[in-house]
Amino acid sequence: MAIDRISEEQTILTMDRAFLEAFLNRDVAVVERDLPDDFIAIFPNGVVADKQTELNNVANAKVKSYSIDEVELHWYSDTVAVVHFLMTLTMTGMREKKVRDLHVYLKRDEKWQMITGQVTPVL
């Protein structure tokens, strides 16, 4: 059981890293593959977005770099919350931003999918 949990955690963290890297590389294919059609996100300005909006954001991303100082996984049966307690983003033409980022993964049909995400600025 513990080995399965470790393997599942590695899978989720690999997917999560690929999602974040997609913004650096404008890799829409990763987001298309890993997000379900019913994905929703809540942005720092309160806007609720869907998968298509996230695909557009990746295609037009201005992320130059990011770093994650703290990350935790919280398990709830077939659901896992990946919490980036402190992430620093550098974007083209903008000042560095510090945010807290939450990605929720659900296992459907033996496949993990990010079903929701939320970004909150650290003030």
MMTF fields as JSON, N, C-alpha, C and O atoms, coordinates in Angstrom:
{
  "mmtfVersion": "1.0.0",
  "mmtfProducer": "UNKNOWN",
  "numBonds": 491,
  "numAtoms": 492,
  "numGroups": 123,
  "numChains": 1,
  "numModels": 1,
  "chainsPerModel": [1],
  "groupsPerChain": [123],
  "chainIdList": ["A"],
  "bondAtomList": [4, 2, 8, 6, 12, 10, 16, 14, 20, 18, 24, 22, 28, 26, 32, 30, 36, 34, 40, 38, 44, 42, 48, 46, 52, 50, 56, 54, 60, 58, 64, 62, 68, 66, 72, 70, 76, 74, 80, 78, 84, 82, 88, 86, 92, 90, 96, 94, 100, 98, 104, 102, 108, 106, 112, 110, 116, 114, 120, 118, 124, 122, 128, 126, 132, 130, 136, 134, 140, 138, 144, 142, 148, 146, 152, 150, 156, 154, 160, 158, 164, 162, 168, 166, 172, 170, 176, 174, 180, 178, 184, 182, 188, 186, 192, 190, 196, 194, 200, 198, 204, 202, 208, 206, 212, 210, 216, 214, 220, 218, 224, 222, 228, 226, 232, 230, 236, 234, 240, 238, 244, 242, 248, 246, 252, 250, 256, 254, 260, 258, 264, 262, 268, 266, 272, 270, 276, 274, 280, 278, 284, 282, 288, 286, 292, 290, 296, 294, 300, 298, 304, 302, 308, 306, 312, 310, 316, 314, 320, 318, 324, 322, 328, 326, 332, 330, 336, 334, 340, 338, 344, 342, 348, 346, 352, 350, 356, 354, 360, 358, 364, 362, 368, 366, 372, 370, 376, 374, 380, 378, 384, 382, 388, 386, 392, 390, 396, 394, 400, 398, 404, 402, 408, 406, 412, 410, 416, 414, 420, 418, 424, 422, 428, 426, 432, 430, 436, 434, 440, 438, 444, 442, 448, 446, 452, 450, 456, 454, 460, 458, 464, 462, 468, 466, 472, 470, 476, 474, 480, 478, 484, 482, 488, 486],
  "bondOrderList": [1, 1, 1, 1, 1, 1, 1, 1, 1, 1, 1, 1, 1, 1, 1, 1, 1, 1, 1, 1, 1, 1, 1, 1, 1, 1, 1, 1, 1, 1, 1, 1, 1, 1, 1, 1, 1, 1, 1, 1, 1, 1, 1, 1, 1, 1, 1, 1, 1, 1, 1, 1, 1, 1, 1, 1, 1, 1, 1, 1, 1, 1, 1, 1, 1, 1, 1, 1, 1, 1, 1, 1, 1, 1, 1, 1, 1, 1, 1, 1, 1, 1, 1, 1, 1, 1, 1, 1, 1, 1, 1, 1, 1, 1, 1, 1, 1, 1, 1, 1, 1, 1, 1, 1, 1, 1, 1, 1, 1, 1, 1, 1, 1, 1, 1, 1, 1, 1, 1, 1, 1, 1],
  "groupList": [{"groupName": "MET", "atomNameList": ["N", "CA", "C", "O"], "elementList": ["N", "C", "C", "O"], "formalChargeList": [0, 0, 0, 0], "bondAtomList": [1, 0, 2, 1, 3, 2], "bondOrderList": [1, 1, 2], "singleLetterCode": "M", "chemCompType": "L-PEPTIDE LINKING"}, {"groupName": "ALA", "atomNameList": ["N", "CA", "C", "O"], "elementList": ["N", "C", "C", "O"], "formalChargeList": [0, 0, 0, 0], "bondAtomList": [1, 0, 2, 1, 3, 2], "bondOrderList": [1, 1, 2], "singleLetterCode": "A", "chemCompType": "L-PEPTIDE LINKING"}, {"groupName": "ILE", "atomNameList": ["N", "CA", "C", "O"], "elementList": ["N", "C", "C", "O"], "formalChargeList": [0, 0, 0, 0], "bondAtomList": [1, 0, 2, 1, 3, 2], "bondOrderList": [1, 1, 2], "singleLetterCode": "I", "chemCompType": "L-PEPTIDE LINKING"}, {"groupName": "ASP", "atomNameList": ["N", "CA", "C", "O"], "elementList": ["N", "C", "C", "O"], "formalChargeList": [0, 0, 0, 0], "bondAtomList": [1, 0, 2, 1, 3, 2], "bondOrderList": [1, 1, 2], "singleLetterCode": "D", "chemCompType": "L-PEPTIDE LINKING"}, {"groupName": "ARG", "atomNameList": ["N", "CA", "C", "O"], "elementList": ["N", "C", "C", "O"], "formalChargeList": [0, 0, 0, 0], "bondAtomList": [1, 0, 2, 1, 3, 2], "bondOrderList": [1, 1, 2], "singleLetterCode": "R", "chemCompType": "L-PEPTIDE LINKING"}, {"groupName": "SER", "atomNameList": ["N", "CA", "C", "O"], "elementList": ["N", "C", "C", "O"], "formalChargeList": [0, 0, 0, 0], "bondAtomList": [1, 0, 2, 1, 3, 2], "bondOrderList": [1, 1, 2], "singleLetterCode": "S", "chemCompType": "L-PEPTIDE LINKING"}, {"groupName": "GLU", "atomNameList": ["N", "CA", "C", "O"], "elementList": ["N", "C", "C", "O"], "formalChargeList": [0, 0, 0, 0], "bondAtomList": [1, 0, 2, 1, 3, 2], "bondOrderList": [1, 1, 2], "singleLetterCode": "E", "chemCompType": "L-PEPTIDE LINKING"}, {"groupName": "GLN", "atomNameList": ["N", "CA", "C", "O"], "elementList": ["N", "C", "C", "O"], "formalChargeList": [0, 0, 0, 0], "bondAtomList": [1, 0, 2, 1, 3, 2], "bondOrderList": [1, 1, 2], "singleLetterCode": "Q", "chemCompType": "L-PEPTIDE LINKING"}, {"groupName": "THR", "atomNameList": ["N", "CA", "C", "O"], "elementList": ["N", "C", "C", "O"], "formalChargeList": [0, 0, 0, 0], "bondAtomList": [1, 0, 2, 1, 3, 2], "bondOrderList": [1, 1, 2], "singleLetterCode": "T", "chemCompType": "L-PEPTIDE LINKING"}, {"groupName": "LEU", "atomNameList": ["N", "CA", "C", "O"], "elementList": ["N", "C", "C", "O"], "formalChargeList": [0, 0, 0, 0], "bondAtomList": [1, 0, 2, 1, 3, 2], "bondOrderList": [1, 1, 2], "singleLetterCode": "L", "chemCompType": "L-PEPTIDE LINKING"}, {"groupName": "PHE", "atomNameList": ["N", "CA", "C", "O"], "elementList": ["N", "C", "C", "O"], "formalChargeList": [0, 0, 0, 0], "bondAtomList": [1, 0, 2, 1, 3, 2], "bondOrderList": [1, 1, 2], "singleLetterCode": "F", "chemCompType": "L-PEPTIDE LINKING"}, {"groupName": "ASN", "atomNameList": ["N", "CA", "C", "O"], "elementList": ["N", "C", "C", "O"], "formalChargeList": [0, 0, 0, 0], "bondAtomList": [1, 0, 2, 1, 3, 2], "bondOrderList": [1, 1, 2], "singleLetterCode": "N", "chemCompType": "L-PEPTIDE LINKING"}, {"groupName": "VAL", "atomNameList": ["N", "CA", "C", "O"], "elementList": ["N", "C", "C", "O"], "formalChargeList": [0, 0, 0, 0], "bondAtomList": [1, 0, 2, 1, 3, 2], "bondOrderList": [1, 1, 2], "singleLetterCode": "V", "chemCompType": "L-PEPTIDE LINKING"}, {"groupName": "PRO", "atomNameList": ["N", "CA", "C", "O"], "elementList": ["N", "C", "C", "O"], "formalChargeList": [0, 0, 0, 0], "bondAtomList": [1, 0, 2, 1, 3, 2], "bondOrderList": [1, 1, 2], "singleLetterCode": "P", "chemCompType": "L-PEPTIDE LINKING"}, {"groupName": "GLY", "atomNameList": ["N", "CA", "C", "O"], "elementList": ["N", "C", "C", "O"], "formalChargeList": [0, 0, 0, 0], "bondAtomList": [1, 0, 2, 1, 3, 2], "bondOrderList": [1, 1, 2], "singleLetterCode": "G", "chemCompType": "PEPTIDE LINKING"}, {"groupName": "LYS", "atomNameList": ["N", "CA", "C", "O"], "elementList": ["N", "C", "C", "O"], "formalChargeList": [0, 0, 0, 0], "bondAtomList": [1, 0, 2, 1, 3, 2], "bondOrderList": [1, 1, 2], "singleLetterCode": "K", "chemCompType": "L-PEPTIDE LINKING"}, {"groupName": "TYR", "atomNameList": ["N", "CA", "C", "O"], "elementList": ["N", "C", "C", "O"], "formalChargeList": [0, 0, 0, 0], "bondAtomList": [1, 0, 2, 1, 3, 2], "bondOrderList": [1, 1, 2], "singleLetterCode": "Y", "chemCompType": "L-PEPTIDE LINKING"}, {"groupName": "HIS", "atomNameList": ["N", "CA", "C", "O"], "elementList": ["N", "C", "C", "O"], "formalChargeList": [0, 0, 0, 0], "bondAtomList": [1, 0, 2, 1, 3, 2], "bondOrderList": [1, 1, 2], "singleLetterCode": "H", "chemCompType": "L-PEPTIDE LINKING"}, {"groupName": "TRP", "atomNameList": ["N", "CA", "C", "O"], "elementList": ["N", "C", "C", "O"], "formalChargeList": [0, 0, 0, 0], "bondAtomList": [1, 0, 2, 1, 3, 2], "bondOrderList": [1, 1, 2], "singleLetterCode": "W", "chemCompType": "L-PEPTIDE LINKING"}],
  "groupTypeList": [0, 1, 2, 3, 4, 2, 5, 6, 6, 7, 8, 2, 9, 8, 0, 3, 4, 1, 10, 9, 6, 1, 10, 9, 11, 4, 3, 12, 1, 12, 12, 6, 4, 3, 9, 13, 3, 3, 10, 2, 1, 2, 10, 13, 11, 14, 12, 12, 1, 3, 15, 7, 8, 6, 9, 11, 11, 12, 1, 11, 1, 15, 12, 15, 5, 16, 5, 2, 3, 6, 12, 6, 9, 17, 18, 16, 5, 3, 8, 12, 1, 12, 12, 17, 10, 9, 0, 8, 9, 8, 0, 8, 14, 0, 4, 6, 15, 15, 12, 4, 3, 9, 17, 12, 16, 9, 15, 4, 3, 6, 15, 18, 7, 0, 2, 8, 14, 7, 12, 8, 13, 12, 9],
  "groupIdList": [1, 2, 3, 4, 5, 6, 7, 8, 9, 10, 11, 12, 13, 14, 15, 16, 17, 18, 19, 20, 21, 22, 23, 24, 25, 26, 27, 28, 29, 30, 31, 32, 33, 34, 35, 36, 37, 38, 39, 40, 41, 42, 43, 44, 45, 46, 47, 48, 49, 50, 51, 52, 53, 54, 55, 56, 57, 58, 59, 60, 61, 62, 63, 64, 65, 66, 67, 68, 69, 70, 71, 72, 73, 74, 75, 76, 77, 78, 79, 80, 81, 82, 83, 84, 85, 86, 87, 88, 89, 90, 91, 92, 93, 94, 95, 96, 97, 98, 99, 100, 101, 102, 103, 104, 105, 106, 107, 108, 109, 110, 111, 112, 113, 114, 115, 116, 117, 118, 119, 120, 121, 122, 123],
  "secStructList": [7, 2, 2, 2, 2, 2, 2, 2, 2, 2, 2, 2, 2, 2, 2, 2, 2, 2, 2, 2, 2, 2, 2, 2, 2, 6, 7, 2, 2, 2, 2, 2, 2, 2, 1, 7, 6, 6, 7, 3, 3, 3, 7, 6, 6, 1, 7, 3, 3, 3, 2, 2, 2, 2, 2, 2, 2, 2, 2, 6, 7, 7, 3, 3, 3, 3, 3, 3, 3, 3, 3, 3, 3, 3, 3, 3, 6, 6, 3, 3, 3, 3, 3, 3, 3, 3, 3, 3, 3, 3, 3, 6, 6, 1, 7, 7, 3, 3, 3, 3, 3, 3, 3, 3, 3, 3, 3, 3, 6, 6, 3, 3, 3, 3, 3, 3, 3, 3, 3, 3, 3, 7, 7],
  "xCoordList": [0.821, 0.0, 0.859, 0.596, 1.897, 2.766, 3.505, 3.69, 3.934, 4.619, 3.683, 4.095, 2.421, 1.439, 1.276, 1.201, 1.22, 1.05, 2.24, 2.067, 3.442, 4.641, 4.614, 4.924, 4.249, 4.155, 3.1, 3.326, 1.955, 0.88, 1.334, 1.055, 2.036, 2.537, 3.514, 3.466, 4.393, 5.349, 4.624, 4.997, 3.594, 2.806, 2.164, 2.232, 1.545, 0.854, 1.847, 1.602, 2.957, 3.947, 4.569, 4.881, 4.752, 5.257, 4.25, 4.626, 2.982, 1.936, 1.873, 1.737, 1.972, 1.881, 3.045, 2.856, 4.236, 5.41, 5.251, 5.596, 4.731, 4.518, 3.521, 3.68, 2.488, 1.502, 2.172, 1.958, 2.976, 3.661, 4.674, 4.788, 5.401, 6.369, 5.683, 6.276, 4.445, 3.702, 3.591, 3.602, 3.485, 3.404, 4.742, 4.768, 5.84, 7.161, 7.376, 7.928, 6.934, 7.202, 6.038, 6.121, 4.952, 3.722, 3.292, 2.94, 3.329, 3.032, 1.557, 1.183, 0.747, -0.704, -1.057, -2.06, -0.253, -0.549, -0.6, -1.426, 0.264, 0.262, -1.056, -1.66, -1.494, -2.735, -3.93, -4.848, -3.927, -5.01, -5.106, -6.204, -3.965, -3.917, -4.337, -5.062, -3.886, -4.017, -5.232, -5.586, -5.878, -7.057, -8.326, -8.425, -9.298, -10.571, -11.398, -11.125, -12.394, -13.256, -14.017, -14.403, -14.242, -14.986, -14.069, -14.504, -12.81, -11.854, -12.346, -12.912, -12.119, -12.384, -11.201, -10.528, -10.975, -9.919, -10.48, -11.407, -9.897, -10.246, -8.958, -7.982, -8.976, -7.799, -7.754, -8.756, -6.591, -6.447, -7.462, -7.794, -7.953, -8.939, -10.371, -11.317, -10.537, -11.862, -12.548, -13.628, -11.944, -12.534, -12.519, -11.516, -13.636, -13.747, -13.517, -14.163, -12.596, -12.215, -12.407, -12.495, -12.47, -12.634, -11.373, -10.369, -11.44, -10.291, -9.842, -8.643, -10.772, -10.4, -9.656, -8.695, -10.102, -9.411, -7.988, -7.051, -7.828, -6.491, -5.608, -4.418, -6.173, -5.414, -4.943, -3.795, -5.826, -5.461, -4.371, -3.448, -4.481, -3.473, -2.099, -1.088, -2.062, -0.787, -0.217, 0.98, -1.06, -0.606, -0.011, 0.884, -0.504, -0.061, 0.744, 0.901, 1.245, 1.925, 3.16, 3.873, 3.386, 4.56, 5.435, 6.187, 5.333, 6.117, 7.567, 7.835, 8.492, 9.927, 10.543, 11.424, 10.072, 10.599, 9.642, 8.794, 9.804, 9.047, 9.884, 10.757, 9.613, 10.239, 9.199, 8.339, 9.296, 8.364, 9.178, 10.09, 8.837, 9.571, 8.94, 9.649, 7.646, 6.957, 5.84, 5.027, 5.801, 4.714, 4.302, 5.141, 3.008, 2.464, 1.372, 0.654, 1.257, 0.15, -0.766, -0.309, -2.059, -3.069, -4.002, -4.618, -4.104, -4.888, -6.287, -6.47, -7.273, -8.67, -9.234, -9.967, -8.906, -9.36, -8.841, -7.639, -9.73, -9.321, -9.062, -9.04, -8.867, -8.63, -7.382, -7.172, -6.562, -5.34, -5.245, -5.411, -4.977, -4.726, -3.219, -2.538, -2.707, -1.301, -1.267, -1.778, -0.664, -0.641, 0.781, 1.709, 0.929, 2.201, 2.039, 1.438, 2.577, 2.375, 3.103, 2.682, 4.181, 4.861, 5.502, 6.434, 4.988, 5.531, 5.873, 5.082, 7.047, 7.482, 7.471, 8.072, 6.788, 6.681, 7.381, 7.26, 8.111, 8.668, 8.056, 8.145, 7.428, 6.742, 7.321, 7.752, 7.329, 7.851, 7.143, 5.915, 7.925, 7.375, 6.67, 6.006, 6.792, 6.103, 7.072, 8.123, 6.693, 7.48, 7.264, 6.252, 8.226, 8.117, 6.876, 6.556, 6.18, 4.977, 5.151, 5.742, 4.629, 4.576, 3.109, 2.247, 2.842, 1.464, 1.399, 2.404, 0.202, -0.12, -0.979, -1.868, -0.699, -1.315, -1.865, -1.181, -3.077, -3.729, -4.197, -4.912, -3.797, -4.263, -4.909, -4.32, -6.096, -6.803, -6.869, -7.331, -6.396, -6.379, -7.384, -7.518, -8.086, -9.061, -8.696, -8.338, -8.788, -8.526, -9.837, -10.751, -9.913, -11.09, -10.65, -9.688, -11.342, -11.015, -9.518, -8.882, -8.975, -7.564, -6.58, -5.403, -7.047, -6.174, -6.335, -7.457, -5.21, -5.257, -5.496, -4.916, -6.359, -6.631, -6.712, -7.251, -6.168, -6.331, -7.732, -8.028, -8.593, -9.978, -10.221, -11.177, -9.357, -9.523, -8.196, -7.308, -8.092, -6.913, -7.294, -8.268, -6.523, -6.76, -5.419, -4.532, -5.281, -4.08, -4.472, -5.415, -3.74, -3.994, -2.689, -1.686, -2.68, -1.447, -1.109, -1.994, 0.184, 0.655, 0.88, 1.718, 0.128, 0.212, 1.251, 1.446],
  "yCoordList": [-1.202, 0.0, 1.257, 2.194, 1.277, 2.449, 2.678, 3.82, 1.581, 1.709, 2.296, 3.138, 1.861, 2.423, 3.917, 4.689, 4.328, 5.744, 6.555, 7.638, 6.025, 6.721, 6.847, 7.908, 5.78, 5.802, 6.802, 7.546, 6.812, 7.752, 9.197, 10.073, 9.44, 10.788, 11.233, 12.378, 10.34, 10.677, 11.006, 11.947, 10.235, 10.491, 11.867, 12.633, 12.179, 13.467, 14.624, 15.621, 14.502, 15.583, 15.771, 16.897, 14.69, 14.792, 15.517, 16.385, 15.169, 15.86, 17.333, 18.196, 17.614, 18.989, 19.822, 20.957, 19.256, 19.952, 20.18, 21.248, 19.179, 19.327, 20.443, 21.188, 20.555, 21.627, 22.992, 23.887, 23.153, 24.431, 24.715, 25.852, 23.699, 23.859, 24.226, 24.9, 23.789, 24.123, 25.63, 26.119, 26.371, 27.828, 28.431, 29.446, 27.82, 28.294, 28.046, 28.886, 26.884, 26.437, 26.639, 26.288, 27.207, 27.39, 26.061, 25.997, 25.016, 23.657, 23.33, 22.745, 23.713, 23.521, 22.035, 21.659, 21.19, 19.749, 19.125, 18.248, 19.565, 19.033, 19.357, 18.495, 20.586, 21.017, 20.316, 19.894, 20.191, 19.489, 18.046, 17.528, 17.404, 16.002, 15.808, 14.864, 16.695, 16.445, 17.075, 16.677, 18.043, 18.658, 18.065, 17.927, 17.713, 17.21, 18.363, 19.53, 18.028, 19.059, 19.852, 20.994, 19.263, 19.967, 20.693, 21.056, 20.906, 21.641, 23.061, 23.708, 23.535, 24.944, 25.504, 24.788, 26.791, 27.488, 28.796, 29.372, 29.247, 30.558, 31.367, 30.986, 32.487, 33.338, 34.361, 34.581, 34.99, 35.96, 37.101, 37.663, 37.443, 38.53, 38.039, 38.811, 36.759, 36.213, 35.606, 35.03, 35.722, 35.169, 33.642, 33.036, 33.036, 31.581, 31.214, 31.759, 30.29, 29.937, 28.446, 27.65, 28.089, 26.695, 26.199, 26.907, 24.993, 24.393, 25.227, 25.438, 25.701, 26.479, 27.756, 28.142, 28.404, 29.608, 29.262, 30.008, 28.143, 27.727, 27.397, 27.713, 26.768, 26.501, 27.806, 27.912, 28.793, 30.107, 30.766, 31.376, 30.64, 31.226, 30.603, 31.305, 29.302, 28.63, 29.072, 29.338, 29.151, 29.55, 30.955, 31.254, 31.806, 33.203, 33.528, 34.698, 32.524, 32.71, 33.593, 33.565, 34.377, 35.252, 34.895, 35.733, 33.656, 33.211, 32.996, 32.232, 33.675, 33.513, 32.47, 31.714, 32.432, 31.454, 31.33, 32.19, 30.245, 30.063, 29.23, 28.469, 29.381, 28.529, 28.23, 29.056, 27.043, 26.613, 26.35, 25.523, 27.061, 26.911, 25.885, 25.235, 25.733, 24.797, 24.106, 24.768, 22.783, 22.043, 20.897, 20.242, 20.672, 19.566, 18.875, 19.509, 17.57, 16.804, 16.404, 15.947, 16.58, 16.183, 15.188, 15.503, 13.978, 12.893, 12.83, 12.959, 12.629, 12.446, 11.322, 11.592, 10.076, 8.913, 8.99, 8.846, 9.217, 9.272, 10.7, 10.967, 11.611, 13.018, 13.482, 13.128, 14.277, 14.793, 16.288, 16.746, 17.041, 18.476, 18.696, 18.285, 19.348, 19.74, 21.225, 22.049, 21.556, 22.94, 23.478, 22.966, 24.527, 25.252, 26.442, 27.452, 26.317, 27.363, 28.644, 29.728, 28.537, 29.742, 29.468, 28.672, 30.136, 30.022, 31.43, 32.359, 31.582, 32.869, 32.791, 31.888, 33.736, 33.789, 35.029, 36.109, 34.87, 36.004, 35.978, 34.98, 37.097, 37.175, 38.327, 39.336, 38.173, 39.186, 40.514, 40.587, 41.56, 42.899, 43.168, 44.196, 42.278, 42.452, 42.203, 41.585, 42.696, 42.45, 41.018, 40.388, 40.53, 39.201, 39.137, 40.091, 37.995, 37.796, 36.577, 35.573, 36.681, 35.527, 35.13, 35.968, 33.836, 33.344, 32.04, 31.362, 31.722, 30.392, 29.759, 30.398, 28.503, 27.843, 26.495, 25.754, 26.182, 24.933, 24.211, 24.784, 22.965, 22.108, 20.879, 20.249, 20.535, 19.365, 18.31, 18.573, 17.111, 15.99, 14.941, 14.655, 14.373, 13.317, 12.132, 12.302, 10.932, 9.735, 9.251, 8.841, 9.306, 8.848, 7.765, 7.947, 6.659, 5.569, 5.246, 5.087, 5.153, 4.798, 5.841, 5.534, 7.068, 8.126, 9.378, 9.795, 9.979, 11.222, 12.396, 12.468, 13.318, 14.543, 15.71, 15.579, 16.86, 18.065, 18.603, 18.999, 18.618, 19.036, 20.499, 21.1, 21.075, 22.489, 23.071, 22.357, 24.374, 25.085, 26.472, 27.06, 26.984, 28.34, 28.985, 28.347, 30.259, 31.03, 32.22, 32.945, 32.416, 33.539, 34.301, 33.698, 35.615, 36.376, 36.476, 36.537, 36.49, 36.733, 38.235, 38.797, 38.869, 40.331, 40.757, 41.953],
  "zCoordList": [0.0, 0.0, 0.0, -0.754, 0.855, 0.934, -0.376, -0.797, -1.03, -2.313, -3.352, -4.15, -3.354, -4.278, -4.046, -5.001, -2.783, -2.452, -2.966, -3.526, -2.774, -3.25, -4.766, -5.308, -5.447, -6.903, -7.38, -8.335, -6.713, -7.061, -6.837, -7.655, -5.723, -5.446, -6.524, -6.973, -6.94, -7.997, -9.297, -9.997, -9.62, -10.826, -10.767, -11.728, -9.644, -9.495, -9.544, -10.223, -8.836, -8.842, -10.223, -10.609, -10.966, -12.337, -13.219, -14.007, -13.092, -13.858, -13.484, -14.351, -12.202, -11.73, -12.266, -12.702, -12.229, -12.76, -14.269, -14.773, -14.987, -16.431, -16.725, -17.692, -15.881, -16.054, -15.894, -16.711, -14.851, -14.631, -15.738, -16.195, -16.166, -17.252, -18.565, -19.407, -18.743, -19.966, -20.144, -21.274, -19.05, -19.136, -19.567, -20.263, -19.162, -19.594, -21.079, -21.79, -21.537, -22.904, -23.863, -25.04, -23.348, -24.145, -24.777, -25.955, -23.969, -24.426, -24.202, -23.186, -25.152, -25.067, -25.023, -24.416, -25.655, -25.713, -24.319, -24.067, -23.42, -22.049, -21.362, -20.724, -21.494, -20.848, -21.484, -20.78, -22.784, -23.49, -23.004, -22.803, -22.817, -22.398, -20.941, -20.624, -20.058, -18.621, -17.952, -16.843, -18.59, -17.978, -18.575, -19.794, -17.738, -18.266, -18.826, -18.547, -19.604, -20.19, -19.137, -19.387, -17.954, -16.9, -15.909, -14.816, -16.283, -15.447, -15.185, -16.066, -13.957, -13.644, -12.851, -12.111, -13.03, -12.295, -11.769, -12.337, -10.674, -10.133, -10.098, -9.452, -10.803, -10.915, -9.785, -9.105, -9.582, -8.488, -8.514, -7.471, -9.7, -9.813, -9.615, -9.774, -9.268, -9.009, -10.216, -10.086, -11.381, -12.604, -12.54, -12.166, -12.906, -12.999, -14.46, -15.355, -14.693, -16.055, -16.301, -15.366, -17.576, -17.978, -18.69, -18.764, -19.203, -19.874, -21.065, -21.249, -21.869, -23.052, -22.674, -23.339, -21.612, -21.137, -20.711, -20.998, -20.03, -19.587, -20.785, -20.78, -21.807, -23.032, -23.668, -24.099, -23.727, -24.274, -23.435, -23.974, -22.116, -21.228, -21.455, -21.455, -21.645, -21.899, -23.246, -23.356, -24.259, -25.595, -25.596, -26.387, -24.718, -24.67, -23.412, -23.065, -22.741, -21.455, -21.586, -22.589, -20.536, -20.474, -19.275, -18.776, -18.818, -17.665, -18.108, -19.035, -17.437, -17.715, -16.803, -17.213, -15.553, -14.606, -13.43, -13.195, -12.708, -11.475, -10.519, -10.938, -9.25, -8.241, -7.173, -6.867, -6.62, -5.58, -4.322, -4.318, -3.26, -2.007, -1.075, -0.307, -1.13, -0.242, -1.023, -1.667, -0.964, -1.607, -0.688, -0.071, -0.612, 0.181, -0.616, -1.389, -0.419, -0.97, 0.17, 1.218, -0.041, 0.942, 0.26, -0.759, 0.829, 0.238, 0.833, 2.044, -0.042, 0.358, -0.511, -1.462, -0.203, -0.959, -2.393, -2.616, -3.376, -4.779, -5.254, -6.455, -4.308, -4.617, -3.867, -2.706, -4.547, -3.934, -4.191, -5.321, -3.14, -3.27, -3.243, -2.303, -4.281, -4.319, -3.997, -4.756, -2.872, -2.407, -2.519, -1.894, -3.331, -3.41, -2.476, -2.843, -1.27, -0.273, -0.629, -0.225, -1.375, -1.824, -3.173, -3.285, -4.189, -5.529, -5.992, -5.823, -6.572, -7.093, -8.611, -9.194, -9.253, -10.708, -11.228, -10.651, -12.317, -13.037, -14.425, -15.141, -14.798, -16.085, -16.902, -16.344, -18.218, -19.115, -18.888, -18.922, -18.657, -18.509, -17.193, -17.056, -16.224, -14.947, -13.794, -13.962, -12.633, -11.432, -10.958, -11.263, -10.218, -9.621, -8.732, -8.024, -8.781, -7.968, -7.078, -7.478, -5.875, -4.976, -4.831, -4.567, -5.009, -4.956, -4.171, -3.957, -3.757, -3.249, -4.339, -4.902, -4.622, -5.764, -5.301, -4.595, -5.689, -5.309, -6.566, -7.389, -6.71, -7.803, -7.18, -6.301, -7.617, -7.096, -8.194, -9.304, -7.861, -8.794, -8.348, -7.158, -9.318, -9.078, -9.961, -11.126, -9.4, -10.193, -10.79, -10.074, -12.118, -12.87, -13.846, -14.592, -13.84, -14.769, -14.742, -15.783, -13.526, -13.309, -13.841, -14.031, -14.084, -14.594, -13.736, -13.445, -13.33, -12.574, -13.512, -14.595, -13.084, -13.838, -12.865, -11.766, -13.281, -12.482, -12.766, -13.893, -11.749, -11.97, -11.637, -12.127, -10.804, -10.474, -10.005, -9.541, -10.141, -9.67, -9.195, -9.667, -8.264, -7.769, -7.445, -6.878, -7.812, -7.527, -6.666, -6.984, -5.572, -4.67, -4.46, -4.079, -4.699, -4.48, -2.999, -2.146, -2.711, -1.351, -1.254, -1.958, -0.381, -0.264, 0.738, 0.954]
}
